Structures are given as C-alpha cells and as structure tokens.
Amino acid sequence: MISDFNRDEAENFWITKNLDFMQWERYCNLRTLLLSAPAGHGTTEVCSHFINVAKGKDFQADGPVLYFFCSSATKAQRSTSLTHTLLHQVVHCSNTGKSNSIAVAFLSSLVHGHFRRRSPDFRENDPQETILKKVLDAPDNELIEALAEALKKAGIRKLSIMVDGLWEGVANWFVQFIMDAEPQMKALLTSRPNSLSNTHDGILCIEYDKERQRLHIRHPLV
C-alpha cells in the first residue's frame, strides 16, 4: 500500500519547495517533470498523488491518464509490462472503432523492428501464438517506439502520463518518446539517480539533495 503524499512534511520539501516543481504543477505548458532520488524519498507517493489528481479531473477537458508503477513488475518483465499496460490504457480510452488499428500499429512497429534487426527467430511452421510471442519479445527501445506509434494512431490530443521507477537503460528511450509524441502532454516521471545519461531540453529535472550539495542551484524568478 502506498502512503499518502504530504507536501507539508519537511522530508518532501526537496520536491514541493523546488521552483521547477511549483512551475510544473501550476502551468500546463510545462510538459514533463522528472524526479530522481534513492528509494524512500517520496517519489512513489508523489506519483500516486498526481495520478489520483489527474484521474479526478474531467477527462473530456484534460484527456486520459496513463500510468504505471515499475515496482509492480519483475525485473525481467519491466519493459514488456510497462508498454503493454500503457497500450491497454490507450486502447481502453479510445473509441471501439480504433481499438484494432491501435493494436495493429503497435504490432506492425515491432515486426518492422525484427526485420530491421534481421531477426532469425521466425519459422514458417510456427503456430500463431509462438509468432506473436516472438514479436512481443523485443528490445526496450523497440517496445517504446511501438507504444509511440500506437499513441499516434489513437489520435489522442491531450493526456497525462505518470510513470514511477523508470530504470537505467529504458529511461532515455521513454523520455525521448515523451518528447516526440504528438499529443499535448503533462507528464510526471520518477527514477533512481543517474538513470538518464543526458538531460533532454524541455524536461524539468529535480534530483534529490543536489541543492544542498550546491550542484544545481535555481535562482528565483524576478
């Protein structure tokens, strides 16, 4: 069970008193916020809080909410669980007529990825279930790219994405997907320290304890 997030507790001030967080929370045009901290410093709680906030709004006005807690999946299945869960949520919030085309866009992207890699896994006499399993067994980057294609096919104009616990290796791919996606998005992502190999323009990043170490000082707006 995830504890409630209390923004007035001193242990959460590294988030709630940060200028980037206050701007992200207040303004819709700041699309993506990444919180980076060791386990036990409130990132899961704040992510859960804003999932509930987003889901409580008028979906017609603010769009659907996609969310995932990476701790809910085993290490071996994290990428598959992440993309499949978000894909299911995309399909669920789309009209019935688009469900098949969204799934086709996702699978087609994965098939093209296999052909680009010249994967030797496919055999002429494989049953359909085996072929589908092999198609879905793709590298992290191809799963994220396929999810992006599904989202484009869904034609969603506005949405919220909340993902807690992005891990090293997939974090950069997921952030790039966020930046390249067509809908207008408000996103909250959390990760452990050093999960991103580089900082992406347009993404606000808050790392636990950096201000105290004087490694990342933000000056107040005048």
Buried (B, 14 or more C-beta within 10 A) or exposed (E): EEEEBEBEEEEBEBBBEBEBBEBBBEEEEBBBBBBBBEEEBBBBBBBBBBBBBBBEEEBEEBBBBBBBBBEEBEEEEBBBBBBBBBBEBBBEBBEEEBBEBBBEBBBBBBBBBBEEEEBEEEEEEEEEEEBEEBBBEBBBBBBBBBBBBBBBBBEBEBBBBBBBBBBEBBBBBBBBBBBEBEBEBBBBBBBBEEBBEEEBEEBBBBBBEBBEEEEBEEEEEE
